[in-house]
Amino acid sequence: MKIARIEGMCCEGCARDVKHLLESIYGISNVTVNAESGTATFDGFVSHQVIKDILEKEGYHLLDIDKL
């Protein structure tokens, strides 16, 4: 399990959007997103750059990803 800190989420609508974006990436599963804490947890082995690029296209900013 990994945790991503994401900037730019302000509501549950943003959280749903980020969840959909992450779930659309091949190799990512078990996604949960919390707009209040600005975090997303997920399983998978995907390049941080791939995640960053997809999020930034939609106006979000990936701060970092850590293992839980």
C-alpha positions in Angstrom: 0.0 0.0 0.0 1.2 3.5 -0.9 0.0 6.9 0.1 0.2 9.9 -2.2 -0.1 13.5 -1.0 -2.0 15.5 -3.5 -2.5 19.3 -3.6 -5.6 20.9 -5.2 -8.5 18.7 -3.8 -11.0 20.9 -2.0 -14.2 18.8 -1.8 -15.6 15.3 -2.2 -16.1 16.0 -6.0 -12.4 16.5 -6.3 -11.8 13.3 -4.4 -14.0 11.3 -6.7 -12.2 12.9 -9.7 -8.8 11.9 -8.3 -10.0 8.4 -7.5 -11.3 8.0 -11.1 -8.0 9.3 -12.5 -5.9 6.9 -10.3 -8.1 3.9 -11.1 -7.7 4.6 -14.8 -3.9 4.0 -14.5 -3.0 0.4 -15.5 -1.4 -1.3 -12.5 -3.1 0.7 -9.7 -5.8 -0.9 -7.6 -7.6 -0.5 -4.2 -7.8 3.3 -4.5 -9.2 5.4 -1.6 -9.0 9.2 -1.6 -9.6 11.7 1.2 -10.0 15.3 0.2 -9.8 16.6 3.7 -6.3 15.2 4.3 -5.3 15.6 0.7 -4.2 12.0 0.4 -4.9 8.9 -1.7 -3.9 5.4 -0.9 -3.5 2.6 -3.4 -1.7 -0.6 -4.3 0.5 -1.0 -7.4 3.8 -0.4 -8.9 3.6 2.6 -11.3 6.1 5.3 -12.0 5.6 8.5 -9.9 6.0 10.5 -13.1 3.0 8.7 -14.7 0.8 9.5 -11.7 2.1 13.1 -11.6 1.5 13.7 -15.3 -2.1 12.4 -15.2 -3.0 14.4 -12.1 -1.4 17.6 -13.4 -3.4 17.4 -16.6 -6.5 17.8 -14.4 -5.1 20.5 -12.2 -3.9 18.5 -9.2 -0.3 18.4 -8.0 1.4 15.3 -6.7 3.6 16.3 -3.7 5.0 12.8 -2.9 4.3 9.1 -2.6 5.4 7.0 0.4 4.9 3.4 1.4 2.6 2.6 4.3 
